Amino acid sequence: MAGVLDSVNQRTQLVGQNRLELLLFKLGGKQRYGINVFKVKEVLQCPPLTSLPKLHPTIRGIAHIRGQTISVIDMNLATGGRAIENVEERFIIITEYNRSIQGFLVGAVERIININWENILPPPNGIGRFNYMTAVTEIDGDLVEILDVEKILDEISPVNTDVTADVIDPTIKEKIKDKKILVADDSSVARRQIQRAITALGLECDMVKDGKEALDLLKKISKTGSVTDRYALMISDVEMPEMDGYTLTSEVKADPALAGLHIILHTSLSGVFNEAMVKKVGADDFIAKFNPDELATAVQKVINLDDQNN
């Protein structure tokens, strides 16, 4: 199983084609779950775990893997289920999210599938805010849940969302007057984090949950006016249901009515993200999640450049 992802770095050709590859796994029952291969560094059978005092209840222990000490999170516990049993017979998915590396203990790992983002759909309405789904899809007639890992990690170790006072440009609000920031991200936790950073600058933002929703909104606005009169810039995640951030950026930059909108790609794909693709699709900047000072600085940089050019 450790070799199942040996070719992960050769899969970057999927980036920008509104496609992704999912690693399918199970926790304790028959339900299948998926995780983007680009976030996975390795899959291996669970090694011996070392328990330490005062660990978060969902962390089953610490593993020493290839010279690194990695926290191993029981994915079933983290999503409200029971602890996974017979740990030594289970598997760990080593991932990189938001500049940190962690292991997720799962019951079984199945296979990698290639799928179009158009077939990845937002969670159904009415499931409540306490669920851990960020998207769903159908594989072999079965529903596959794509988990909101950012939400899971934030509950275990919340990130600081405060912008340092000396980073804030007090003139930034006046430079964009009544314009807002458009934010596209499928994770409710990420949207809240971004909103706090934007609000700290004295700015306002509109939130959408995926690339398609963002594109539809921009096209609607462009029919009656200029999108750059409404928005100073857009901050977009890369991984989103129906339309990913790369495809969204390409569509915006290819449309003369939208092309003037500045776009910052903001993603947890920090370990394997393809800088060449960011340039290819025409994004104005890229930053890895989540550092409030870096996000605030990037937003202010775009606004200041636009102000100088006007």
N, C-alpha and C positions, 0 to 999 in steps of 0.2 A: 504493500500500500504506500510505503514511503516514496516509491518511484512514480506514483500516479501523476504527479505534477512536475516531472522533470523538464517538460517542454513548455512550462508556463510562459517563459520569456519570449518564446517564439510565437505566441498567440496575439501579439500586439496588433497584427493586421486587422483584427476585429474592431479596433478602436476607430471611431468615426464612421462606421457603417451601420450604426444603430443596432449593433448585435453585441451579445456577450456570451460568455460561457459560465454555466452554473455548476458548482460541485454539489451534488445531491447527497443528503445524509438524513439519518433518522436519530431520534433521541431515545425515547423509551417504548414507543408504540409503532403503529403502522404509518403515522403521518410522515410525509416527506417534507424536508426543508431544503432551501438552497442558499448558497453563498457565492458571490462573484469570485471566479478563479483569480482575477487580478489582485484580490486582497489576500490570497492564500500563499504562504511561503512554503509550507510543507504539511504533509499528512503522515502521521506515524502512530503506531500502537502505543498506548499510554505507558510511559516509563514510570518507574517508582516515583511517588510524590512525597514531598516532605511537608509535614504540617507545621505551621507556625502559629504562635498565639496572636489573637486579635485580628485574624484575617476576616475579610468580609464573608458572611455565611455562604455565599455562592462560590467562593474560591475553595476548591478541594485540596489545594496544596501548591507547592512550588516544584517545578521540574528543572533539571539542569540539562540543557539541550545545546550541543555544539558550542560550548563555552558561554552560553547565556543562561541567566536565571529567569524563568518565565512563570508568571502566574497562570494557573490552570483553572478556568471558570467552567463550572458545571452548567452547560447550556440549558438543561432541563430545569434545574433549580432557578436559574436566572429568569426563566420565562414563566415561573409560577408552578412548575411541576415538582415531582419527587426527585430525590437524588438518584443519579444513575448508579446502578449496582454493578458489582464485579468489574471494578475500574480497570484492573489489570488486563481485562479482555476487550476493553473499549479503545477508542481512538481519540487522538488529539488533532484538531485542525489549528495549525500555527498561522496566525494572521497578523497583518499590519494595518491598523486603523489609527488615523489621527496622530501619526508620528509615534505610536507605541506598538509594541509587539506583545501579543498574548496568545494563550492557547485555549481553545474551546473543547471541553470534553463532550463527546457525542457517543451515541450508542453504536452506530454503524455508519460507514461511508460507502456510498454506492458507486456512482460514476459521474463523469463530466458530460454535460450536454451543451450543444450550441443552439442558441435561441435568439429570436429577434426581440428587441425591446418593445416592439408593438404588441407582442404577445404577453408582456409583463404588465399587469393591470393593477391599479390602486386597490387597496383593501375595500371590501364591500361596505356600504354605509350602514351605520347602526351597530358596529362591533364594539364601540366604546373606546374611550381614550386610554384604557388600561391594557390594551392588547399590545403585542410586540411585532405585529406585521407591518412591513413597509410596502409590500406588494405581494401579488399572488400570480400564479400561472398554472397551466394544465399540462401535465406530462403523462403520456400513456393512460389518459382518462382519469388520472388522479390529480387532486388539487395540491400544488406545492406552495408552501408559505416561504416567502423571503423575509427574513427577520430584520428588524430595525436594530442592528448591532450598536449603532451610536446611542440609542436609548438604553440598551443593556449596560454598556460601558459607563454611561453617565450616571446610572443608578448606583453602580459599584464605586466609581471614583469620579464625582462631578468635576467638570473642568471649570476653571476660573473664567467668567464671562465679562469681567470688569475691564474697561479700557483705562490705561494709565492716564492720569490727568495731564501730564506734560506732552502726551501724544496728540491731544485734541487741539485742532486749529480753531480758535474761536470765531474766525471769519468765514468758516466753511458754509454755514447756514445761509449767509447773505449771498454767497457766490452762486448758489443754485436756486435761490428765492423760493418759489413754491413747488419746485420739482421734488419727486420722490425717488426712492431706490426700489427697483423691482427685484424680488428674491424668488428664485425657483429652487425648491428642495423638497424631496419626498419625506424627509425625516422631521417629525414634529419637534424633536429635541434640537436639531440643527437650525430649524427656523427660529426657535426661541433664542438660541445663542446669537444668531446673526442679528435678530431684532434688537437685542440688548445692546450690542456693539453700535448699531446704527443710531439707536435712540440716544446713546451716550454722546454722539456727535451733534445732537440737536436736530437730527434728520428723521424723516418718516419713510416707511416702506410699505409696499403692497406685497402680499405673500401668495404664491401659487405652489401647487404640489407636484408639478412635473413639467417637462419641456413642452409637451403638446398644449397644456393649459397656458403656458407662458406665450407660446407662439400665436395661439388663437387670440389671446388678449391683445398682443401687439398689433396683429393684423386688423383687429376690430378698431383699435384706436387710430391706426393709420388711415382708415377710410374717412375719418372726420377731422383729422388734424395730424400734427407731427408727434411721433413718439418721443422725440428728444425734448419736446416742450413739456411732456408729462413726466418723463424719467431722466434723471441725470446719468444713470447707468443701470445695468442688470448684474446681479450676482447669481450665478447658476452652479448648482451641483452638477457632477458628471453623470452619476448613476441615478436614473429616474425611470419610473414606469412609462410605457408608451413611446417616449422620445428622450434619448439621453442628452446630456449637455453638449457634447460635441456636435451632434446632429442639429440641436437647437441653434447653436452658434453658426453653423454652416448655413442654415436656412435664413437666419436673420441677416447675415452678411451678404447673402446672395439676393436679397430683396432690396431694391433701391429705396423703397419707402422706410426700411428698417435699418439699413446698413450703418447709419450714423450713430447707432446706439452702442455705447461702450459696454464691453462684457468682461467681467472677471469670473473665471472658473474657480470654484472653491470646493475642494473635494477631499475625501478621506483616502483617496488612492495615492497616498504619498510615496509608497515604496516602489511602485511599478508604473507610475504615470509616465506617459510618453510626451516629452516636451515638443518633439517634432510635430505631433498631431495637434497640439495647442496652436502652434504657429500656422499649421496648414488650414485649420478651420477659421482662423482669423480672430481668435480671442485676444483681448488687449492685455490681459494679465492672468496669471495663475498663482494661487496660494493654497497651501495644504491646510486642512482643518486641524484643530481650531485654535488660533491664537488671536484674541481680540485686538491686541495692539497691531499685529500685522494686517488684519482685516481693515481696521480703521485707517491705517497708513495707506493701504492700497486704494481705498475708497477716496480718501482725500487727495491722493496723487492724481487720480483720474479727473476729479473735479477741478483741481488747480490747473492741470494741463488744458482742460477745456476752457477754463476762464482766461488763460493766457492767449489762447488761439482766437478768442472772440473779441 
